[in-house]
Amino acid sequence: MGAVEQVRGAAQGRLVTLDVDGDTLTWRMKATSRAAAENIVTTLHQVRDAKFEYSRVSVAMLFLLVAGAVVGLLREWRVAVSLWGAAVAIGAQRALRPRRLLVLDLGTRSLTLDVAADSVGSARALVGRIAGILKSGETPAVPPTLP
């Protein structure tokens, strides 16, 4: 077997690692004082859909920019400038902390991971690999075993 590739991040406010070992995916969510650890083992072939969303644009920012323009047309300049200022603040925050979401649809459930900055490349590679499997209809050579 090759090296285990790992995608790190957070889900539901808890630390998560997603290990990719060959065709086996292992989702490990850390335990907290209120919730038990969650471990899910599946294969790349059982994932029905995968997407990686990377966004530096905020819907709230766009809304505030448009609202500021509308208010500006009504010549309420103080309100318009305030709305634009809020839009710039939200835009700056999103530029510094872009949204990086990995979503895996397993049929019975969906796993959503807020990917850590150092795992973006691994997340994109995983989505590409799953897309290739879905496109080709490839089946696993060996049924997965629990780690």
C-alpha positions as CSV (number, residue, x, y, z in Angstrom):
1,M,0.0,0.0,0.0
2,G,1.0,3.6,-0.6
3,A,1.3,6.4,1.9
4,V,-1.8,7.5,3.7
5,E,-2.9,10.9,2.5
6,Q,-4.7,13.0,5.1
7,V,-7.2,15.9,4.8
8,R,-7.5,17.9,8.0
9,G,-10.1,20.4,9.1
10,A,-13.2,20.8,11.3
11,A,-16.8,19.8,11.3
12,Q,-19.5,20.8,13.8
13,G,-16.8,22.7,15.7
14,R,-14.7,19.6,16.2
15,L,-11.4,18.5,14.7
16,V,-11.6,16.0,11.9
17,T,-9.1,14.0,9.9
18,L,-10.0,12.2,6.7
19,D,-7.5,9.5,5.9
20,V,-7.2,8.2,2.4
21,D,-5.4,4.8,2.3
22,G,-5.7,3.3,-1.2
23,D,-9.5,3.1,-1.8
24,T,-10.4,3.4,1.9
25,L,-11.6,6.6,3.4
26,T,-11.6,7.0,7.2
27,W,-13.4,10.0,8.7
28,R,-12.2,10.6,12.3
29,M,-14.0,13.2,14.3
30,K,-12.5,14.0,17.8
31,A,-14.5,13.6,20.9
32,T,-15.6,16.5,23.0
33,S,-17.0,16.8,26.5
34,R,-20.5,16.7,25.0
35,A,-20.1,14.3,22.1
36,A,-18.4,11.0,21.5
37,A,-15.8,10.5,18.8
38,E,-17.2,9.6,15.4
39,N,-15.4,7.3,13.0
40,I,-16.7,6.4,9.6
41,V,-15.0,4.0,7.2
42,T,-16.0,3.7,3.6
43,T,-14.5,3.4,0.2
44,L,-14.0,5.9,-2.6
45,H,-16.4,3.8,-4.7
46,Q,-19.2,4.3,-2.2
47,V,-19.1,8.1,-2.5
48,R,-22.0,9.2,-4.7
49,D,-20.7,12.8,-5.2
50,A,-17.8,14.9,-4.0
51,K,-17.2,18.6,-4.4
52,F,-14.7,21.1,-3.1
53,E,-15.9,24.7,-2.7
54,Y,-13.3,27.4,-2.4
55,S,-14.7,30.9,-2.1
56,R,-13.3,34.4,-1.3
57,V,-16.6,36.1,-2.0
58,S,-19.3,36.5,0.5
59,V,-23.1,36.7,-0.3
60,A,-23.5,39.1,2.6
61,M,-20.8,41.4,1.1
62,L,-22.5,41.4,-2.3
63,F,-25.8,42.2,-0.6
64,L,-24.4,45.1,1.3
65,L,-22.7,46.5,-1.8
66,V,-26.0,46.4,-3.7
67,A,-28.0,47.8,-0.8
68,G,-25.5,50.6,-0.5
69,A,-25.9,51.4,-4.2
70,V,-29.7,51.5,-3.8
71,V,-29.5,53.7,-0.8
72,G,-27.0,55.9,-2.6
73,L,-29.4,56.4,-5.4
74,L,-31.9,57.7,-2.8
75,R,-29.2,60.2,-1.7
76,E,-28.8,58.8,1.8
77,W,-25.0,59.1,1.6
78,R,-24.3,58.4,5.3
79,V,-26.2,55.1,5.2
80,A,-24.7,54.2,1.8
81,V,-21.2,54.8,3.0
82,S,-21.9,52.7,6.2
83,L,-23.2,49.8,4.1
84,W,-20.2,50.0,1.8
85,G,-17.9,50.1,4.9
86,A,-19.5,47.0,6.3
87,A,-19.2,45.3,2.9
88,V,-15.5,46.1,2.7
89,A,-15.0,44.7,6.3
90,I,-16.8,41.5,5.4
91,G,-14.8,41.2,2.1
92,A,-11.5,41.7,3.9
93,Q,-12.4,39.0,6.4
94,R,-13.4,36.6,3.7
95,A,-10.2,37.4,1.7
96,L,-8.1,36.5,4.8
97,R,-10.2,33.4,5.7
98,P,-11.7,32.0,2.5
99,R,-14.4,29.3,2.6
100,R,-12.9,25.9,1.9
101,L,-15.6,23.1,2.1
102,L,-15.2,19.5,1.1
103,V,-18.6,17.7,0.8
104,L,-18.8,14.0,0.3
105,D,-22.2,12.5,-0.4
106,L,-22.4,8.9,0.9
107,G,-26.1,8.4,0.0
108,T,-27.3,7.9,3.5
109,R,-25.4,10.9,4.9
110,S,-23.3,13.8,3.8
111,L,-19.9,14.6,5.3
112,T,-19.0,18.3,5.2
113,L,-15.5,19.3,6.2
114,D,-14.1,22.9,6.6
115,V,-10.7,22.1,5.2
116,A,-7.5,23.4,6.8
117,A,-5.4,25.7,4.6
118,D,-2.6,23.2,4.4
119,S,-4.9,20.4,3.2
120,V,-6.5,22.2,0.2
121,G,-4.3,20.4,-2.3
122,S,-5.2,17.0,-0.8
123,A,-8.9,17.8,-0.8
124,R,-8.8,18.9,-4.4
125,A,-6.9,15.7,-5.4
126,L,-9.4,13.6,-3.5
127,V,-12.4,15.2,-5.3
128,G,-10.6,14.7,-8.7
129,R,-10.0,11.0,-7.9
130,I,-13.6,10.4,-6.9
131,A,-14.8,12.2,-10.0
132,G,-12.6,9.9,-12.1
133,I,-14.1,6.8,-10.3
134,L,-17.6,8.1,-10.9
135,K,-17.0,8.9,-14.5
136,S,-15.4,5.5,-15.3
137,G,-17.7,3.4,-13.2
138,E,-14.6,1.6,-11.7
139,T,-15.4,-1.0,-9.0
140,P,-13.0,-1.8,-6.1
141,A,-10.5,-4.5,-6.8
142,V,-10.6,-5.8,-3.2
143,P,-13.5,-5.2,-0.8
144,P,-12.4,-2.8,2.0
145,T,-11.4,-4.1,5.4
146,L,-11.9,-2.1,8.6
147,P,-8.6,-0.6,9.8
